Amino acid sequence: MKFMASNLALVVKLLACLLILKTVAVVLANFPDYFPPDFRSDFLLGREEYFFSWYRCAFYVHILSGPFTLIAGLFLLSETMRKRFPKWHRRVGRVQVATILLLLTPSGLAMAWHAATGRIATCGFAVLAVFTAICVLQGWRNAVQQRFQHHRQWMLRCYVLLCSAVVLRVIGGISQTYGIEWTYSYAAWVSWLVPIAILEILFRASPATPRQTT
């Protein structure tokens, strides 16, 4: 049973990695629609009125920093890479923290004010940005204090929140397939609340999980 559970966990991890990499590839493939901006493309449709204000800067910062944090996160969460390249783990980790705090979070908050479906989505994306910053700060703090198990937990929380972009695209694909038009506002919350809730349940179910004392 343990062998089967271990294999299942490995398969789930591999599928998750493939989905993340596919999402990053799709985002990068859409760059020709953004440089210069094509307002007939899906994401920019209807945004021409305010795009050339501060929104343009936030948008470009976000779409450039977001894929980086997803790819860097895969490297940082890998136990094999951490053990083989500890110095690179620390270096990339510092860049990851700085990117999230200085680029991804501010640009995410700025873009949230123009979320496509109004206040529910705006609040969802804004809260997501703040929680992501809190998690990466806690992860950095625990690393400095050499509380590495706590550090790994906080950074895993952070990465799950970063992967809300992946979940959001999955929800969008399902909605488009079945012609559901009202999901975006709620997906702004569901895309990170459900995954982070599942992660917390797994933390509490694991006997090796340390007690949080921050």
TAPERA-V788755 format. One record per run of one state. SS is the DSSP state (H for helix, E for strand, L for the rest). FROM is the first residue (numbers start at 1). TO is the last residue. If there is no record, write none. Layout:
# TAPERA-V788755
ss=[SS & SS]
from=[FROM & FROM]
to=[TO & TO]
This chain:
# TAPERA-V788755
ss=[L & H & E & L & E & L & H & L & H & L & H & L & H & L & H & L & H & L & H & L]
from=[1 & 2 & 34 & 35 & 37 & 38 & 48 & 78 & 79 & 85 & 86 & 113 & 119 & 145 & 148 & 163 & 164 & 179 & 183 & 206]
to=[1 & 33 & 34 & 36 & 37 & 47 & 77 & 78 & 84 & 85 & 112 & 118 & 144 & 147 & 162 & 163 & 178 & 182 & 205 & 214]
